[in-house]
Each structure stands twice: as structure tokens, then as C-alpha cells.
Amino acid sequence: MTRAYKYSCSTCGHKLQKWGKTNAGTPRWRCPNCTKTAVKSRPDLSRGLLLERFVNWLLGKQSQEELGMSARTWRKQTEWCWGIVPKPELSGEVNPIILLDGIRIGGSVCLIARTPQYVVAWAWVPYEAGTTWDNLLSKLPPPIVAVCDGQKGILVSIPRNWPTTVIQRCHFHVWQNVRAKLTLFPQTEAGRTLLLLAKILLKGLHTKEEARRWMDKLNTWEEIYGGYIRERTINPDPKPGQRKWRYTHERLRSAYRQLDKLIRDDQLFIYLNSDVLQQTKQPIPRTTNHVEGSINSQLRTKLKLHRGMSEQHQRRLVEWYLYSRTERPKPTRNCR
């Protein structure tokens, strides 16, 4: 006995019967009235599978010509996929450690917040400033520690949105700032000695005793060269509103004062603070490499592979990649 099913014939409206399978294994249906056969499609499943294939291409290395169809056909079939915007699911969970950084894409900046394990949230802003960082930080519960590169906007926004959070400054960015002011080949003994201290900091201090000895060396440097960096040069022809003198060794003085301020603000060795470590219950990163190396560098590589994209399409690539690095991303086919 042939079993009747709920599907109806598109020609005569009669109930269809199951009639074996096609060569591809798809169930075939037959109308007992007009003998027309048909295959029932699921547009929702087809769109989901196409979206999944689209995201795999977007985050992969294949060009459009390598997808088994013409590039024009691919662009036409996936045009609607660019309108799907993945968004992070904010659970309200308190993460003990949050790393913060941004990456510029065209005329916008993507601000990224992540834990050492996964991406938490992101936000698109026109530039990095205290008010724009507020857009991201205000959505997240305050962590115990925030690791950042010291960008002025972050340092303004963190106390405003997370007043109880302590800041760990990225040692690599500290090194970059000192190196930019001193160059890699300082011409003075004071500059060479200070650069060496910055290199030691970059390589890593792993115990409180090592950190204490490093700070003692910085204090000794100030005792020796303090008078040297306070030397002044008279400006014989100052402009209106400009002071009549300047520090003779401005860049050297600035490099030292940066390190000294980080120590006074207690933002250099939070990762060695036993009380904070007891609260976080996990190691505290001393750099933002989890964002710079694991996220930003990967994004730059993928954007280079798909160079020529419009800025809007570049943003979509960034969003899909960040979404794939969240804690529990949904299957792509379910993100429609």
C-alpha cells in the first residue's frame, strides 16, 4: 500500500506520495493524479548551508574562482549574506581578566575586549577616545584586571566605567614607547643604560624580587642622571605664549618619566601582585599579545587575502572572525 503524505502537487493540488529517491539520494515525490514527480526543497536549509559556505570562504584562503563556479555567480548567490551581522552574546558574566585593544579598518576602529581564552565583545567607533571606549566598556561588568596598551582613551574610560578595576600596562607597548624616544642606538651613556633597563623589562621579570631589583636600578639611574635630564636650554627667540626655555634632553627625560609614572601608578607589575592573583585565580598577562597576535595579526592576514573589499565588507569579515572566537558561537547556519 502506498502511503500518502501532506505535500500537495503544484499542478493539480492532489496529495503526493513518496516515490523512491533520486540518484543524489534526495526523496522523490509523485502525484498519483497527474503522475508528475518532484523533489521537495527546504529554502531555509539551503540558505543556512550557503551562509556557512560563505563564512568559510570569507575566513579562508580560497579566491572566488576556486569555489567551483564563476565569480559572478558566487557574488550573485551570496549577495544577501553580507547583510547578516553577527553580534556577541553578552551573558553578564564577570570575567576576572579583560584585555583591551583596537584595530583600524578603513575609516573606523574596531575596539575589542577579550579574556585570555576568548573574545567577549567588540564595538565600531570612528576613533579611539575616552567617550568611544565608553561604548564598549559600559556594556561589560567590571573585571578585576584590565590589560591595555596605555592609549589615553582607555586610561580615561576604565576608571569611569570600571572604578574597582586595576590596570596592567602592556610591557611590549612600554618598550615601543621608550624605544621610539631613545632610538635603538642612543648617543649618550644615560640613554643606553635606560634602554637596557627597558629591554630587561621586555624580556620579562618573573618574581617580585626581580621586579624590586629592576626598580632599584631605575632609582639608581635617576640618582646618577637626574641632574643631567633636568638641564635646560634657553630659547633665544620664543614664540608668543611659548616658554623661554626647554629641557636639553627632552626625549630622554620623557622616557624616564614614563617608566617612573608607571611604577608610581602601580600599573607595571600587577601580574606579580599575589593579592590580585588570588582574586583572579589565573595568571595575569603582562602584554596584550592575546589581542595583538591572536586577533589583530590574523585579521590583517585575512584582509590581505581578500584585498579589494569595500570597507563595509571588511567590517563584516572582522565581525565574523571575532564571532568565531567567542566562547560559544552558534553554528553559522543558525545565524540567519
Backbone torsions as a table, in degrees:
resi	resn	phi	psi	omega
1	MET	NA	130.5	179.8
2	THR	-82.9	130.5	-176.3
3	ARG	-87.2	137.0	179.5
4	ALA	-90.8	148.2	-179.0
5	TYR	-124.3	170.9	-173.8
6	LYS	-76.1	-17.0	-178.7
7	TYR	-69.4	143.6	-178.0
8	SER	-112.8	151.8	179.2
9	CYS	-70.0	134.7	180.0
10	SER	-74.2	-13.7	-178.7
11	THR	-94.1	-52.8	-176.0
12	CYS	-113.2	-7.5	177.9
13	GLY	81.9	3.6	-179.0
14	HIS	-75.3	152.7	177.9
15	LYS	-64.1	138.5	-179.3
16	LEU	-90.5	156.3	175.9
17	GLN	-118.6	148.9	177.2
18	LYS	-69.8	136.4	-171.3
19	TRP	-138.9	60.1	177.6
20	GLY	73.4	-154.6	-178.4
21	LYS	-134.9	158.9	175.5
22	THR	-79.3	175.3	177.7
23	ASN	-62.5	-25.0	179.0
24	ALA	-84.3	-3.1	179.5
25	GLY	90.0	7.3	179.8
26	THR	-84.1	133.8	178.4
27	PRO	-57.2	134.2	178.6
28	ARG	-104.1	144.1	179.8
29	TRP	-119.9	145.9	-177.4
30	ARG	-133.6	140.3	176.6
31	CYS	-90.5	119.1	-179.7
32	PRO	-70.2	-13.6	-177.8
33	ASN	-86.4	-52.8	-177.5
34	CYS	-107.5	2.0	177.5
35	THR	60.6	17.6	177.2
36	LYS	-78.2	137.4	176.9
37	THR	-106.7	153.9	-178.3
38	ALA	-155.8	162.7	175.6
39	VAL	-117.4	127.1	-178.7
40	LYS	-83.7	125.8	-179.7
41	SER	-102.4	158.1	176.1
42	ARG	-117.9	92.8	-178.0
43	PRO	-56.5	-34.0	-178.8
44	ASP	-65.3	-41.6	178.5
45	LEU	-69.1	-38.3	-179.9
46	SER	-62.7	-42.9	178.8
47	ARG	-66.0	-38.5	178.7
48	GLY	-63.6	-43.6	178.8
49	LEU	-66.7	-37.1	178.4
50	LEU	-67.0	-39.9	178.0
51	LEU	-63.5	-40.4	178.7
52	GLU	-62.8	-42.5	178.8
53	ARG	-66.3	-36.8	179.1
54	PHE	-63.0	-46.0	-178.7
55	VAL	-67.6	-38.3	176.8
56	ASN	-61.3	-39.6	176.9
57	TRP	-67.8	-41.9	-176.7
58	LEU	-62.5	-38.0	-177.7
59	LEU	-96.5	2.7	-178.9
60	GLY	-104.5	-161.6	-174.8
61	LYS	-110.0	-6.1	-175.7
62	GLN	-71.1	144.6	170.4
63	SER	-87.4	169.1	-179.1
64	GLN	-64.4	-30.9	-179.1
65	GLU	-71.4	-14.3	-177.0
66	GLU	-97.2	12.6	-173.7
67	LEU	-97.6	5.5	177.6
68	GLY	85.6	10.1	176.4
69	MET	-151.4	169.2	179.6
70	SER	-67.8	151.2	180.0
71	ALA	-60.9	-35.4	-179.9
72	ARG	-66.3	-41.6	178.1
73	THR	-63.7	-42.6	179.3
74	TRP	-61.1	-45.0	-179.4
75	ARG	-64.7	-37.0	-179.6
76	LYS	-69.3	-42.1	-178.5
77	GLN	-68.8	-32.8	-173.8
78	THR	-103.8	11.3	-177.9
79	GLU	-58.2	-38.0	-179.1
80	TRP	-69.6	-22.1	-176.8
81	CYS	-65.9	-28.4	-179.6
82	TRP	-65.4	-19.4	-179.7
83	GLY	-84.5	-7.2	177.7
84	ILE	-83.0	117.2	-176.4
85	VAL	-108.8	107.6	177.1
86	PRO	-72.2	139.8	-179.3
87	LYS	-129.6	145.5	179.0
88	PRO	-70.2	145.5	176.9
89	GLU	-95.3	109.3	-177.3
90	LEU	-87.0	111.3	-176.3
91	SER	-87.9	-13.4	-175.9
92	GLY	84.3	3.3	179.2
93	GLU	-66.8	138.3	179.0
94	VAL	-86.1	116.0	177.2
95	ASN	-95.2	128.9	-176.6
96	PRO	-64.7	-31.1	-178.0
97	ILE	-129.7	128.9	175.8
98	ILE	-125.8	130.6	175.1
99	LEU	-104.0	135.7	-174.3
100	LEU	-122.7	137.1	176.0
101	ASP	-165.6	170.6	179.0
102	GLY	-137.1	158.2	176.6
103	ILE	-136.4	133.1	-179.5
104	ARG	-85.6	130.1	176.3
105	ILE	-125.3	104.6	-178.0
106	GLY	63.1	-123.8	-178.9
107	GLY	-95.0	8.4	-178.6
108	SER	-124.5	166.0	176.8
109	VAL	-123.2	133.0	175.1
110	CYS	-98.9	114.3	177.0
111	LEU	-87.7	131.8	-172.6
112	ILE	-124.0	134.5	172.7
113	ALA	-122.3	129.4	180.0
114	ARG	-146.4	160.5	170.5
115	THR	-92.2	175.8	175.2
116	PRO	-62.1	-15.0	-176.4
117	GLN	-104.6	-36.6	-172.4
118	TYR	-154.9	164.2	178.3
119	VAL	-78.5	137.1	-179.5
120	VAL	-100.3	-49.5	-176.2
121	ALA	-161.6	165.8	175.3
122	TRP	-150.7	163.1	179.9
123	ALA	-151.9	142.6	177.1
124	TRP	-96.0	128.8	-179.9
125	VAL	-138.1	159.8	179.9
126	PRO	-72.7	-26.7	-178.2
127	TYR	-163.0	166.8	178.8
128	GLU	-89.9	119.6	176.5
129	ALA	-156.8	170.8	-179.1
130	GLY	-58.1	-43.4	-177.9
131	THR	-67.9	-35.9	-180.0
132	THR	-75.2	-34.6	174.8
133	TRP	-66.1	-27.3	176.3
134	ASP	-58.4	-34.5	-179.0
135	ASN	-58.8	-33.9	-179.5
136	LEU	-89.7	-49.4	-173.1
137	LEU	-67.0	-31.0	-178.5
138	SER	-67.0	-17.6	-179.2
139	LYS	-86.3	-12.2	-172.4
140	LEU	-113.4	142.4	174.0
141	PRO	-67.3	148.2	-175.9
142	PRO	-63.1	129.3	173.3
143	PRO	-82.2	177.3	175.4
144	ILE	-79.6	-41.0	-178.2
145	VAL	-131.0	137.3	171.9
146	ALA	-117.0	124.7	178.0
147	VAL	-101.7	124.0	-175.9
148	CYS	-145.7	171.8	-176.7
149	ASP	-90.8	-2.1	177.7
150	GLY	90.1	12.1	176.0
151	GLN	-59.8	138.7	-170.8
152	LYS	-57.0	-40.6	-179.0
153	GLY	-61.3	-39.5	178.6
154	ILE	-64.6	-44.6	-176.8
155	LEU	-65.7	-25.4	176.0
156	VAL	-80.6	-40.1	-172.9
157	SER	-76.6	-35.6	-176.5
158	ILE	-59.7	-52.1	178.6
159	PRO	-62.3	-28.0	-177.8
160	ARG	-75.3	-36.3	-177.5
161	ASN	-102.3	-31.2	-179.6
162	TRP	-125.7	72.5	-173.2
163	PRO	-63.6	-22.7	-177.9
164	THR	-94.0	-2.5	-175.8
165	THR	-84.0	136.0	175.1
166	VAL	-94.2	152.9	-174.2
167	ILE	-110.1	131.0	170.7
168	GLN	-110.2	116.3	-179.6
169	ARG	-79.8	142.6	-179.7
170	CYS	-68.8	122.3	-178.2
171	HIS	-67.1	-32.0	179.9
172	PHE	-67.3	-40.3	178.4
173	HIS	-69.9	-33.2	174.7
174	VAL	-61.7	-45.4	177.5
175	TRP	-60.1	-43.5	-179.5
176	GLN	-61.0	-41.9	-179.5
177	ASN	-65.4	-43.6	179.6
178	VAL	-66.2	-43.0	-179.6
179	ARG	-62.6	-38.7	-179.4
180	ALA	-64.0	-33.0	-177.8
181	LYS	-83.4	-32.5	-175.9
182	LEU	-98.4	-19.2	-168.7
183	THR	67.8	169.8	179.8
184	LEU	-78.2	-14.2	-178.7
185	PHE	-132.7	73.9	178.9
186	PRO	-60.8	148.1	-176.7
187	GLN	-90.9	-8.1	-178.0
188	THR	-116.1	156.8	177.5
189	GLU	-64.2	-37.9	178.7
190	ALA	-61.4	-43.5	179.7
191	GLY	-65.4	-41.4	-179.8
192	ARG	-65.8	-39.2	179.8
193	THR	-67.3	-41.8	179.8
194	LEU	-68.0	-37.5	177.4
195	LEU	-64.1	-37.9	178.1
196	LEU	-63.3	-40.3	176.7
197	LEU	-62.3	-40.0	178.5
198	ALA	-65.4	-36.7	177.9
199	LYS	-65.0	-40.9	178.2
200	ILE	-61.0	-41.3	178.2
201	LEU	-62.1	-42.1	-179.0
202	LEU	-64.2	-41.1	-178.0
203	LYS	-66.9	-26.2	174.1
204	GLY	117.3	130.1	172.4
205	LEU	-113.6	121.2	-165.9
206	HIS	-106.6	-5.8	178.4
207	THR	-136.4	162.4	177.5
208	LYS	-62.3	-36.1	-179.6
209	GLU	-65.5	-41.0	176.9
210	GLU	-63.7	-41.0	178.7
211	ALA	-64.5	-40.4	179.8
212	ARG	-63.8	-42.5	179.2
213	ARG	-64.9	-37.3	178.3
214	TRP	-63.9	-43.5	179.3
215	MET	-66.6	-34.7	175.9
216	ASP	-63.2	-39.6	178.0
217	LYS	-65.1	-37.3	178.3
218	LEU	-67.4	-39.1	176.6
219	ASN	-64.5	-40.8	177.4
220	THR	-62.3	-39.7	177.7
221	TRP	-59.5	-42.5	-179.1
222	GLU	-66.9	-36.9	178.5
223	GLU	-64.3	-36.4	-178.0
224	ILE	-78.6	-45.7	-170.5
225	TYR	-109.9	8.1	-179.2
226	GLY	-58.0	-45.6	178.3
227	GLY	-65.9	-34.6	-179.5
228	TYR	-63.4	-44.1	-176.6
229	ILE	-78.8	-9.3	176.7
230	ARG	-95.4	1.1	178.1
231	GLU	-62.5	144.7	-176.4
232	ARG	-121.9	151.9	175.7
233	THR	-119.7	130.9	-178.5
234	ILE	-76.8	133.9	176.2
235	ASN	-92.0	109.4	-173.8
236	PRO	-69.8	-23.3	-176.7
237	ASP	-137.0	71.3	-178.1
238	PRO	-71.4	148.4	175.9
239	LYS	-78.8	160.8	179.7
240	PRO	-57.0	129.3	-178.9
241	GLY	85.0	-5.4	-180.0
242	GLN	-96.3	139.4	-179.1
243	ARG	-69.1	160.0	-172.9
244	LYS	-85.7	4.7	179.6
245	TRP	-147.0	166.3	174.9
246	ARG	-145.4	159.4	176.1
247	TYR	-71.3	131.5	-176.5
248	THR	-62.3	-38.6	-177.4
249	HIS	-115.2	62.3	-172.8
250	GLU	-59.2	-47.1	-175.2
251	ARG	-68.6	-38.4	176.7
252	LEU	-65.1	-44.5	178.5
253	ARG	-61.8	-42.1	-179.7
254	SER	-63.7	-41.1	179.6
255	ALA	-63.1	-43.4	179.3
256	TYR	-65.8	-45.3	-176.9
257	ARG	-63.9	-30.5	176.5
258	GLN	-63.8	-48.2	178.8
259	LEU	-63.8	-41.8	-179.3
260	ASP	-63.7	-40.7	-179.8
261	LYS	-67.0	-38.4	178.6
262	LEU	-62.2	-36.7	177.8
263	ILE	-69.6	-44.8	-179.4
264	ARG	-64.3	-34.2	179.0
265	ASP	-83.8	-1.6	179.8
266	ASP	55.4	52.3	179.3
267	GLN	-121.1	8.6	-174.1
268	LEU	-102.6	-33.7	-174.0
269	PHE	-127.4	35.2	175.1
270	ILE	-61.1	-32.2	-177.1
271	TYR	-67.6	-10.0	176.7
272	LEU	-106.3	-0.9	-177.5
273	ASN	-75.7	114.3	-175.4
274	SER	-64.6	-34.8	179.6
275	ASP	-65.3	-42.7	179.3
276	VAL	-69.6	-39.7	178.1
277	LEU	-62.0	-34.3	178.3
278	GLN	-66.7	-32.8	178.3
279	GLN	-75.3	-42.8	-177.3
280	THR	-75.1	-29.6	-179.6
281	LYS	60.1	27.2	175.8
282	GLN	-161.1	156.7	-180.0
283	PRO	-61.5	146.8	179.5
284	ILE	-101.1	124.2	178.0
285	PRO	-64.9	145.4	177.3
286	ARG	-103.1	3.6	175.5
287	THR	-137.9	168.7	175.4
288	THR	-97.5	28.0	-178.1
289	ASN	-60.7	-25.3	177.7
290	HIS	-62.3	-27.6	177.9
291	VAL	-96.7	-49.3	-176.5
292	GLU	-62.4	-48.5	-175.4
293	GLY	-86.7	-42.0	-174.4
294	SER	-81.5	-27.9	-175.8
295	ILE	-112.4	-62.9	-171.8
296	ASN	-61.3	-44.7	-178.4
297	SER	-66.1	-36.9	177.5
298	GLN	-65.4	-39.6	178.5
299	LEU	-64.4	-42.4	179.5
300	ARG	-62.5	-37.8	178.4
301	THR	-64.9	-44.2	-178.7
302	LYS	-69.1	-37.0	177.2
303	LEU	-66.5	-33.2	177.4
304	LYS	-69.2	-37.9	178.4
305	LEU	-63.9	-33.1	-179.9
306	HIS	-108.4	36.2	-178.0
307	ARG	-60.6	146.4	-176.5
308	GLY	105.0	-9.0	178.0
309	MET	-66.7	151.2	170.9
310	SER	-69.4	163.0	-179.1
311	GLU	-61.4	-36.8	179.4
312	GLN	-63.7	-39.8	178.5
313	HIS	-71.4	-34.3	175.5
314	GLN	-62.3	-40.8	178.8
315	ARG	-63.0	-38.2	179.8
316	ARG	-66.4	-38.3	176.3
317	LEU	-60.2	-45.7	179.7
318	VAL	-60.3	-44.3	-177.7
319	GLU	-64.8	-42.0	179.6
320	TRP	-67.3	-37.3	178.9
321	TYR	-67.1	-45.1	178.7
322	LEU	-62.7	-39.4	179.0
323	TYR	-62.7	-38.2	179.5
324	SER	-67.4	-16.9	-179.2
325	ARG	-101.9	8.4	175.9
326	THR	-74.9	175.0	-173.9
327	GLU	-67.1	-47.5	-177.5
328	ARG	-134.6	73.3	179.2
329	PRO	-70.7	141.4	175.9
330	LYS	-70.5	157.3	170.3
331	PRO	-57.0	138.7	-174.6
332	THR	-55.2	-37.1	-177.7
333	ARG	-65.0	-16.9	-179.9
334	ASN	-97.3	6.8	-176.1
335	CYS	-96.2	16.2	-177.6
336	ARG	-71.3	NA	NA
